[in-house]
Amino acid sequence: MHRWKYRRPTSAQRTIVVEIEAERALVNANRELIHRMEAKVKATIDWVCGAVD
C-alpha cells in the first residue's frame, strides 16, 4: 500500500479557490436573473400579443 504525502494548499491556491467560488456565486446569480428576465419578456410579449388581437 502506498502512502500519499498530503501537502497543505498554498496561500496562492487558497486565493484562487476563493476567487473561483466568488465567480461561481455570480454565475448562479446571473442564471437566476436570466430566468426572471425571460419570464418578464414572455409576460410582456403575451401582453402585447393579447392587446393586438
HTML snippet that shows the backbone in 3Dmol.js (N, CA, C, O; Angstrom):
<script src="https://3Dmol.org/build/3Dmol-min.js"></script>
<div id="view" style="width:600px;height:400px;position:relative"></div>
<script>
const pdb = `
ATOM      1  N   MET A   1       0.854  -1.172   0.000  1.00  0.00           N
ATOM      2  CA  MET A   1       0.000   0.000   0.000  1.00  0.00           C
ATOM      3  C   MET A   1       0.907   1.245   0.000  1.00  0.00           C
ATOM      4  O   MET A   1       1.870   1.328   0.762  1.00  0.00           O
ATOM      5  N   HIS A   2       0.583   2.177  -0.847  1.00  0.00           N
ATOM      6  CA  HIS A   2       1.367   3.406  -0.937  1.00  0.00           C
ATOM      7  C   HIS A   2       0.862   4.444   0.054  1.00  0.00           C
ATOM      8  O   HIS A   2      -0.338   4.561   0.301  1.00  0.00           O
ATOM      9  N   ARG A   3       1.786   5.181   0.604  1.00  0.00           N
ATOM     10  CA  ARG A   3       1.405   6.304   1.460  1.00  0.00           C
ATOM     11  C   ARG A   3       1.554   7.572   0.644  1.00  0.00           C
ATOM     12  O   ARG A   3       2.635   7.885   0.145  1.00  0.00           O
ATOM     13  N   TRP A   4       0.459   8.291   0.518  1.00  0.00           N
ATOM     14  CA  TRP A   4       0.484   9.542  -0.228  1.00  0.00           C
ATOM     15  C   TRP A   4       0.824  10.682   0.718  1.00  0.00           C
ATOM     16  O   TRP A   4       0.304  10.772   1.830  1.00  0.00           O
ATOM     17  N   LYS A   5       1.691  11.531   0.256  1.00  0.00           N
ATOM     18  CA  LYS A   5       2.020  12.703   1.056  1.00  0.00           C
ATOM     19  C   LYS A   5       1.005  13.787   0.734  1.00  0.00           C
ATOM     20  O   LYS A   5       0.736  14.089  -0.428  1.00  0.00           O
ATOM     21  N   TYR A   6       0.460  14.352   1.772  1.00  0.00           N
ATOM     22  CA  TYR A   6      -0.533  15.412   1.605  1.00  0.00           C
ATOM     23  C   TYR A   6       0.122  16.738   1.919  1.00  0.00           C
ATOM     24  O   TYR A   6       0.701  16.926   2.989  1.00  0.00           O
ATOM     25  N   ARG A   7       0.025  17.650   0.977  1.00  0.00           N
ATOM     26  CA  ARG A   7       0.557  18.985   1.202  1.00  0.00           C
ATOM     27  C   ARG A   7      -0.604  19.941   1.404  1.00  0.00           C
ATOM     28  O   ARG A   7      -1.616  19.869   0.706  1.00  0.00           O
ATOM     29  N   ARG A   8      -0.447  20.822   2.354  1.00  0.00           N
ATOM     30  CA  ARG A   8      -1.482  21.830   2.573  1.00  0.00           C
ATOM     31  C   ARG A   8      -1.481  22.805   1.399  1.00  0.00           C
ATOM     32  O   ARG A   8      -0.430  23.095   0.828  1.00  0.00           O
ATOM     33  N   PRO A   9      -2.646  23.303   1.044  1.00  0.00           N
ATOM     34  CA  PRO A   9      -2.709  24.263  -0.063  1.00  0.00           C
ATOM     35  C   PRO A   9      -1.906  25.526   0.268  1.00  0.00           C
ATOM     36  O   PRO A   9      -1.857  25.976   1.413  1.00  0.00           O
ATOM     37  N   THR A  10      -1.290  26.069  -0.757  1.00  0.00           N
ATOM     38  CA  THR A  10      -0.540  27.308  -0.566  1.00  0.00           C
ATOM     39  C   THR A  10      -1.513  28.470  -0.484  1.00  0.00           C
ATOM     40  O   THR A  10      -2.692  28.324  -0.806  1.00  0.00           O
ATOM     41  N   SER A  11      -1.028  29.607  -0.059  1.00  0.00           N
ATOM     42  CA  SER A  11      -1.902  30.783   0.024  1.00  0.00           C
ATOM     43  C   SER A  11      -2.396  31.176  -1.364  1.00  0.00           C
ATOM     44  O   SER A  11      -3.523  31.650  -1.509  1.00  0.00           O
ATOM     45  N   ALA A  12      -1.564  30.985  -2.384  1.00  0.00           N
ATOM     46  CA  ALA A  12      -1.990  31.287  -3.758  1.00  0.00           C
ATOM     47  C   ALA A  12      -3.136  30.363  -4.171  1.00  0.00           C
ATOM     48  O   ALA A  12      -4.091  30.811  -4.806  1.00  0.00           O
ATOM     49  N   GLN A  13      -3.050  29.094  -3.821  1.00  0.00           N
ATOM     50  CA  GLN A  13      -4.112  28.155  -4.162  1.00  0.00           C
ATOM     51  C   GLN A  13      -5.404  28.500  -3.422  1.00  0.00           C
ATOM     52  O   GLN A  13      -6.491  28.412  -3.993  1.00  0.00           O
ATOM     53  N   ARG A  14      -5.287  28.888  -2.164  1.00  0.00           N
ATOM     54  CA  ARG A  14      -6.486  29.277  -1.400  1.00  0.00           C
ATOM     55  C   ARG A  14      -7.113  30.521  -2.012  1.00  0.00           C
ATOM     56  O   ARG A  14      -8.337  30.629  -2.079  1.00  0.00           O
ATOM     57  N   THR A  15      -6.284  31.461  -2.460  1.00  0.00           N
ATOM     58  CA  THR A  15      -6.788  32.674  -3.094  1.00  0.00           C
ATOM     59  C   THR A  15      -7.537  32.337  -4.377  1.00  0.00           C
ATOM     60  O   THR A  15      -8.598  32.896  -4.653  1.00  0.00           O
ATOM     61  N   ILE A  16      -6.978  31.424  -5.152  1.00  0.00           N
ATOM     62  CA  ILE A  16      -7.630  31.004  -6.396  1.00  0.00           C
ATOM     63  C   ILE A  16      -8.978  30.360  -6.103  1.00  0.00           C
ATOM     64  O   ILE A  16      -9.959  30.629  -6.796  1.00  0.00           O
ATOM     65  N   VAL A  17      -9.033  29.519  -5.089  1.00  0.00           N
ATOM     66  CA  VAL A  17     -10.293  28.852  -4.729  1.00  0.00           C
ATOM     67  C   VAL A  17     -11.333  29.882  -4.309  1.00  0.00           C
ATOM     68  O   VAL A  17     -12.494  29.778  -4.706  1.00  0.00           O
ATOM     69  N   VAL A  18     -10.942  30.868  -3.519  1.00  0.00           N
ATOM     70  CA  VAL A  18     -11.870  31.912  -3.080  1.00  0.00           C
ATOM     71  C   VAL A  18     -12.400  32.678  -4.297  1.00  0.00           C
ATOM     72  O   VAL A  18     -13.593  32.973  -4.369  1.00  0.00           O
ATOM     73  N   GLU A  19     -11.527  32.998  -5.244  1.00  0.00           N
ATOM     74  CA  GLU A  19     -11.956  33.720  -6.438  1.00  0.00           C
ATOM     75  C   GLU A  19     -12.912  32.880  -7.280  1.00  0.00           C
ATOM     76  O   GLU A  19     -13.907  33.392  -7.792  1.00  0.00           O
ATOM     77  N   ILE A  20     -12.614  31.609  -7.420  1.00  0.00           N
ATOM     78  CA  ILE A  20     -13.494  30.717  -8.194  1.00  0.00           C
ATOM     79  C   ILE A  20     -14.855  30.603  -7.522  1.00  0.00           C
ATOM     80  O   ILE A  20     -15.880  30.618  -8.204  1.00  0.00           O
ATOM     81  N   GLU A  21     -14.883  30.490  -6.215  1.00  0.00           N
ATOM     82  CA  GLU A  21     -16.161  30.398  -5.505  1.00  0.00           C
ATOM     83  C   GLU A  21     -16.964  31.680  -5.660  1.00  0.00           C
ATOM     84  O   GLU A  21     -18.187  31.628  -5.791  1.00  0.00           O
ATOM     85  N   ALA A  22     -16.296  32.832  -5.648  1.00  0.00           N
ATOM     86  CA  ALA A  22     -16.995  34.106  -5.842  1.00  0.00           C
ATOM     87  C   ALA A  22     -17.555  34.183  -7.256  1.00  0.00           C
ATOM     88  O   ALA A  22     -18.681  34.642  -7.453  1.00  0.00           O
ATOM     89  N   GLU A  23     -16.786  33.743  -8.232  1.00  0.00           N
ATOM     90  CA  GLU A  23     -17.270  33.752  -9.609  1.00  0.00           C
ATOM     91  C   GLU A  23     -18.425  32.779  -9.786  1.00  0.00           C
ATOM     92  O   GLU A  23     -19.373  33.065 -10.518  1.00  0.00           O
ATOM     93  N   ARG A  24     -18.353  31.638  -9.124  1.00  0.00           N
ATOM     94  CA  ARG A  24     -19.444  30.659  -9.202  1.00  0.00           C
ATOM     95  C   ARG A  24     -20.732  31.257  -8.642  1.00  0.00           C
ATOM     96  O   ARG A  24     -21.811  31.041  -9.193  1.00  0.00           O
ATOM     97  N   ALA A  25     -20.619  32.006  -7.551  1.00  0.00           N
ATOM     98  CA  ALA A  25     -21.796  32.660  -6.967  1.00  0.00           C
ATOM     99  C   ALA A  25     -22.377  33.672  -7.953  1.00  0.00           C
ATOM    100  O   ALA A  25     -23.597  33.782  -8.078  1.00  0.00           O
ATOM    101  N   LEU A  26     -21.522  34.404  -8.647  1.00  0.00           N
ATOM    102  CA  LEU A  26     -22.008  35.363  -9.644  1.00  0.00           C
ATOM    103  C   LEU A  26     -22.698  34.654 -10.807  1.00  0.00           C
ATOM    104  O   LEU A  26     -23.734  35.109 -11.292  1.00  0.00           O
ATOM    105  N   VAL A  27     -22.128  33.553 -11.246  1.00  0.00           N
ATOM    106  CA  VAL A  27     -22.736  32.788 -12.339  1.00  0.00           C
ATOM    107  C   VAL A  27     -24.118  32.297 -11.924  1.00  0.00           C
ATOM    108  O   VAL A  27     -25.070  32.393 -12.698  1.00  0.00           O
ATOM    109  N   ASN A  28     -24.230  31.774 -10.713  1.00  0.00           N
ATOM    110  CA  ASN A  28     -25.527  31.286 -10.238  1.00  0.00           C
ATOM    111  C   ASN A  28     -26.538  32.419 -10.117  1.00  0.00           C
ATOM    112  O   ASN A  28     -27.712  32.246 -10.447  1.00  0.00           O
ATOM    113  N   ALA A  29     -26.088  33.574  -9.647  1.00  0.00           N
ATOM    114  CA  ALA A  29     -26.983  34.726  -9.546  1.00  0.00           C
ATOM    115  C   ALA A  29     -27.434  35.173 -10.938  1.00  0.00           C
ATOM    116  O   ALA A  29     -28.594  35.537 -11.132  1.00  0.00           O
ATOM    117  N   ASN A  30     -26.526  35.146 -11.888  1.00  0.00           N
ATOM    118  CA  ASN A  30     -26.889  35.533 -13.251  1.00  0.00           C
ATOM    119  C   ASN A  30     -27.853  34.546 -13.885  1.00  0.00           C
ATOM    120  O   ASN A  30     -28.723  34.938 -14.662  1.00  0.00           O
ATOM    121  N   ARG A  31     -27.705  33.272 -13.561  1.00  0.00           N
ATOM    122  CA  ARG A  31     -28.663  32.276 -14.071  1.00  0.00           C
ATOM    123  C   ARG A  31     -30.066  32.586 -13.557  1.00  0.00           C
ATOM    124  O   ARG A  31     -31.041  32.519 -14.307  1.00  0.00           O
ATOM    125  N   GLU A  32     -30.158  32.923 -12.278  1.00  0.00           N
ATOM    126  CA  GLU A  32     -31.456  33.284 -11.694  1.00  0.00           C
ATOM    127  C   GLU A  32     -31.999  34.535 -12.362  1.00  0.00           C
ATOM    128  O   GLU A  32     -33.192  34.611 -12.654  1.00  0.00           O
ATOM    129  N   LEU A  33     -31.147  35.507 -12.606  1.00  0.00           N
ATOM    130  CA  LEU A  33     -31.567  36.738 -13.270  1.00  0.00           C
ATOM    131  C   LEU A  33     -32.071  36.451 -14.676  1.00  0.00           C
ATOM    132  O   LEU A  33     -33.067  37.034 -15.106  1.00  0.00           O
ATOM    133  N   ILE A  34     -31.409  35.574 -15.388  1.00  0.00           N
ATOM    134  CA  ILE A  34     -31.845  35.196 -16.736  1.00  0.00           C
ATOM    135  C   ILE A  34     -33.247  34.608 -16.685  1.00  0.00           C
ATOM    136  O   ILE A  34     -34.099  34.964 -17.498  1.00  0.00           O
ATOM    137  N   HIS A  35     -33.494  33.707 -15.733  1.00  0.00           N
ATOM    138  CA  HIS A  35     -34.824  33.104 -15.614  1.00  0.00           C
ATOM    139  C   HIS A  35     -35.882  34.175 -15.335  1.00  0.00           C
ATOM    140  O   HIS A  35     -36.967  34.146 -15.916  1.00  0.00           O
ATOM    141  N   ARG A  36     -35.568  35.105 -14.455  1.00  0.00           N
ATOM    142  CA  ARG A  36     -36.525  36.170 -14.134  1.00  0.00           C
ATOM    143  C   ARG A  36     -36.799  37.048 -15.352  1.00  0.00           C
ATOM    144  O   ARG A  36     -37.949  37.378 -15.642  1.00  0.00           O
ATOM    145  N   MET A  37     -35.741  37.421 -16.058  1.00  0.00           N
ATOM    146  CA  MET A  37     -35.904  38.293 -17.222  1.00  0.00           C
ATOM    147  C   MET A  37     -36.660  37.577 -18.340  1.00  0.00           C
ATOM    148  O   MET A  37     -37.474  38.195 -19.026  1.00  0.00           O
ATOM    149  N   GLU A  38     -36.401  36.286 -18.532  1.00  0.00           N
ATOM    150  CA  GLU A  38     -37.143  35.528 -19.536  1.00  0.00           C
ATOM    151  C   GLU A  38     -38.628  35.539 -19.217  1.00  0.00           C
ATOM    152  O   GLU A  38     -39.455  35.688 -20.117  1.00  0.00           O
ATOM    153  N   ALA A  39     -38.978  35.381 -17.939  1.00  0.00           N
ATOM    154  CA  ALA A  39     -40.385  35.403 -17.543  1.00  0.00           C
ATOM    155  C   ALA A  39     -40.998  36.775 -17.801  1.00  0.00           C
ATOM    156  O   ALA A  39     -42.141  36.865 -18.247  1.00  0.00           O
ATOM    157  N   LYS A  40     -40.252  37.844 -17.526  1.00  0.00           N
ATOM    158  CA  LYS A  40     -40.765  39.197 -17.771  1.00  0.00           C
ATOM    159  C   LYS A  40     -40.941  39.450 -19.262  1.00  0.00           C
ATOM    160  O   LYS A  40     -41.938  40.039 -19.679  1.00  0.00           O
ATOM    161  N   VAL A  41     -39.982  39.009 -20.061  1.00  0.00           N
ATOM    162  CA  VAL A  41     -40.090  39.180 -21.514  1.00  0.00           C
ATOM    163  C   VAL A  41     -41.293  38.412 -22.034  1.00  0.00           C
ATOM    164  O   VAL A  41     -42.057  38.931 -22.848  1.00  0.00           O
ATOM    165  N   LYS A  42     -41.470  37.167 -21.567  1.00  0.00           N
ATOM    166  CA  LYS A  42     -42.618  36.367 -22.012  1.00  0.00           C
ATOM    167  C   LYS A  42     -43.926  37.052 -21.630  1.00  0.00           C
ATOM    168  O   LYS A  42     -44.854  37.117 -22.437  1.00  0.00           O
ATOM    169  N   ALA A  43     -44.002  37.561 -20.405  1.00  0.00           N
ATOM    170  CA  ALA A  43     -45.218  38.235 -19.965  1.00  0.00           C
ATOM    171  C   ALA A  43     -45.498  39.470 -20.820  1.00  0.00           C
ATOM    172  O   ALA A  43     -46.649  39.740 -21.164  1.00  0.00           O
ATOM    173  N   THR A  44     -44.468  40.207 -21.156  1.00  0.00           N
ATOM    174  CA  THR A  44     -44.645  41.403 -21.986  1.00  0.00           C
ATOM    175  C   THR A  44     -45.087  41.035 -23.393  1.00  0.00           C
ATOM    176  O   THR A  44     -45.978  41.671 -23.956  1.00  0.00           O
ATOM    177  N   ILE A  45     -44.467  40.008 -23.962  1.00  0.00           N
ATOM    178  CA  ILE A  45     -44.869  39.559 -25.303  1.00  0.00           C
ATOM    179  C   ILE A  45     -46.304  39.080 -25.285  1.00  0.00           C
ATOM    180  O   ILE A  45     -47.074  39.403 -26.190  1.00  0.00           O
ATOM    181  N   ASP A  46     -46.680  38.318 -24.272  1.00  0.00           N
ATOM    182  CA  ASP A  46     -48.062  37.847 -24.161  1.00  0.00           C
ATOM    183  C   ASP A  46     -49.020  39.035 -24.043  1.00  0.00           C
ATOM    184  O   ASP A  46     -50.093  39.024 -24.645  1.00  0.00           O
ATOM    185  N   TRP A  47     -48.640  40.052 -23.276  1.00  0.00           N
ATOM    186  CA  TRP A  47     -49.491  41.230 -23.108  1.00  0.00           C
ATOM    187  C   TRP A  47     -49.638  41.971 -24.433  1.00  0.00           C
ATOM    188  O   TRP A  47     -50.738  42.384 -24.799  1.00  0.00           O
ATOM    189  N   VAL A  48     -48.520  42.141 -25.155  1.00  0.00           N
ATOM    190  CA  VAL A  48     -48.571  42.849 -26.438  1.00  0.00           C
ATOM    191  C   VAL A  48     -49.401  42.081 -27.443  1.00  0.00           C
ATOM    192  O   VAL A  48     -50.238  42.655 -28.139  1.00  0.00           O
ATOM    193  N   CYS A  49     -49.168  40.793 -27.517  1.00  0.00           N
ATOM    194  CA  CYS A  49     -49.914  39.976 -28.476  1.00  0.00           C
ATOM    195  C   CYS A  49     -51.384  39.911 -28.113  1.00  0.00           C
ATOM    196  O   CYS A  49     -52.241  39.873 -28.996  1.00  0.00           O
ATOM    197  N   GLY A  50     -51.679  39.899 -26.846  1.00  0.00           N
ATOM    198  CA  GLY A  50     -53.070  39.888 -26.407  1.00  0.00           C
ATOM    199  C   GLY A  50     -53.731  41.217 -26.696  1.00  0.00           C
ATOM    200  O   GLY A  50     -54.922  41.251 -27.008  1.00  0.00           O
ATOM    201  N   ALA A  51     -52.988  42.327 -26.602  1.00  0.00           N
ATOM    202  CA  ALA A  51     -53.527  43.643 -26.871  1.00  0.00           C
ATOM    203  C   ALA A  51     -53.801  43.831 -28.354  1.00  0.00           C
ATOM    204  O   ALA A  51     -54.690  44.598 -28.726  1.00  0.00           O
ATOM    205  N   VAL A  52     -53.047  43.140 -29.207  1.00  0.00           N
ATOM    206  CA  VAL A  52     -53.194  43.276 -30.650  1.00  0.00           C
ATOM    207  C   VAL A  52     -54.433  42.528 -31.123  1.00  0.00           C
ATOM    208  O   VAL A  52     -55.137  43.004 -32.014  1.00  0.00           O
ATOM    209  N   ASP A  53     -54.709  41.372 -30.545  1.00  0.00           N
ATOM    210  CA  ASP A  53     -55.834  40.537 -31.008  1.00  0.00           C
ATOM    211  C   ASP A  53     -57.116  41.206 -30.779  1.00  0.00           C
ATOM    212  O   ASP A  53     -58.167  40.654 -31.106  1.00  0.00           O
TER     213      ASP A  53
END
`;
const viewer = $3Dmol.createViewer("view");
viewer.addModel(pdb, "pdb");
viewer.setStyle({}, {cartoon: {color: "spectrum"}});
viewer.zoomTo();
viewer.render();
</script>
